[in-house]
């Protein structure tokens, strides 16, 4: 297993009820795998059709493999005017 820290920003922290969690994923899990697991664990995240993910302060593609002790930020869509 790989342990990561997940940080929630904006509305995602409201959906989850926390600003951060320690989360375990299978070895060689990708960002896409994490998105699915988070939506299973926190069904309210399904209300967001899309959210960005940054790993260690860099935006990450769905194919990126997560490593032990990575810090993953869940960033909701931002609207502006």
N, C-alpha and C positions, 0 to 999 in steps of 0.2 A: 504494500500500500504506500501511497504517496500522500504526505500531509501538506496541505497548503493553507494559507490564510486568505479568506475572502473578505473584502471590504465592500460595503454597500453604500451607495451615494444617492441622494435625492429620494425620489419616490420608492426606489428599491428597498431602502432601509425601512420605510413605512410598511411595505408589503411583508418584509421578513421579520420586522420587530426588533432588529439589531443593527448595529453599525458594522460589526465584524464577527466572524466565526472562524474556528479551525474546522477544516473539512478534509475528509479522506476520500481519495479517488484511487482507482486501480492504477497500477504502474502502466506507463505509456498511454495514459488518458490524454485526449486532446481537449482543446478549448470547447469544441462542439460537444464532446462527451460531457464536459462540466455543465454546459448550458442545459442539456437534457436532465442531468441529475439534479441540478438546482430547481428546475421546474417541477420535477417529481417531488422533491423534498418540500418545496414552498410553492404550492399550487397557485397562489396569488400572483406569482411572477408570470404566469401564463397570460395575465391581462396586458402585459407588455409584449407587443409583437416583435420588437427588436430592441436589443440593448448592446452597447459596446463593451468589450472586455479589454482591459489592459493587464499585462503580466509584467511585474517588476517595473512599473511606470512606463511601459511601451505598449501601444496598441497592438493587439494580437489577432492573427488570423485564426479561423476555425481549425486549421490543420496543426497549429502549434501544439507540441507535446509539453505537458506540465511536468515540472520537476519538484522534488521534495523541497519544502520551504519557500516555494514561490509565493509571492504576494499578488493576488488577483483582485482587481477592482472591477466592480459591476457598475457601469455608467449608463444611466437611462438616457433616452433621447432628450435633447435640449431644444426648446423652442425659444425663439427670440423675436424681437421686434425692432 
